[in-house]
């Protein structure tokens, strides 16, 4: 059936249903200017200064893990270079002929190639043919090659000659997640920018801004869990955010995030340490039984408890407290519990958990191996006292 006026025929009942105009957040809130790029301030500042002083390289390489803004920044750079009415702070106007044609997807001066699916010699030769043609409007022609490491060896060789002696009007922007796969001769001709993982606080701030714009109630603790789960990739965080919004009907609560992402609540780890300090083996075994009954894996629990002890150790020195990527409310709980734990307790606990993690996969009785680790963790205080340690 064809859809008309955003309507579609239901194949089951034959009724007409309106189709949703929903756009995923990663697309809807994709940055359009340098200032809206999240967590890459040093890179965007450098690029803006290069445009302002007209010291643009003829080839750039944007390197970093997925979802950190490489392709987005490449597009903004290309659009800014060709903009006819740059703002005073070197941002594209998004209104001139060049900006409008790019935003609408039919710019003749900015060409994109996905090397993941166009990696042959013929694809590069077609690109080289485009390079030879001078821009019809403006002074620059920009070529963005995404996932450039996917080019074949012969394609790289075909591209190298053009990169060595490019026409004055051509600028190349290469993006990759695997810089080590690119020929050194290619790298030597590029200005390289390393995009780092986006910090948890930056992701949380961005998600809060989106939640306000969309009229969504979002708990800060919930957004922190989403940001941590995304592991530095903003695109992943936005995908998870959309998932939780759909799951929780526009209310992103801490409980909804824990349930949907299968994440263990901080409180379980705080209780484990409290029982360990009190030498309460039975209490720890009962908590672990509750954790297993919720469907969590023993390996996941060991890693989470190791991270918890690491955070407690970080809290021992005021200068390292900033390394905690948790909400302020949870940070205060860490500070309180850290004061109750000696450094020896934390270090011995981390050693126990490291050994438990190493032997977990090979263990035939995985539950028992974790329980033995918890029993030993609950006995550390007595061991420290018997040896006369702090």
Secondary structure, DSSP 8 states (H G I E B T S, - for coil): ---BTTEEE-TTT--EEE------HHHHT---SGGGSSS-HHHHHHHHHHHHTT---SEEEEEESTTSSHHHHHHHHHHHHH-SS--TTS---S-SHHHHHHHTT--SSEEEEETTT--SHHHHHHHHHHHHS--SSSS-EEEEEETGGGS-HHHHHHHHHHHHT--TTEEEEEEES-GGGS-HHHHTTSEEEEE----HHHHHHHHHHHHHHHT-EE-HHHHHHHHHHHTT-HHHHHHHHHHHHHHHTSEE-HHHHHHHHT---HHHHHHHHHHHHTT-HHHHHHHHHHHHHTT--HHHHHHHHHHHHHHHHHTTSGGGGGG--S-HHHHHHHHHHHHHS-HHHHHHHHHHHHHHHHHHTT-SSHHHHHHHHHHHHTTHHHHHHHTT--
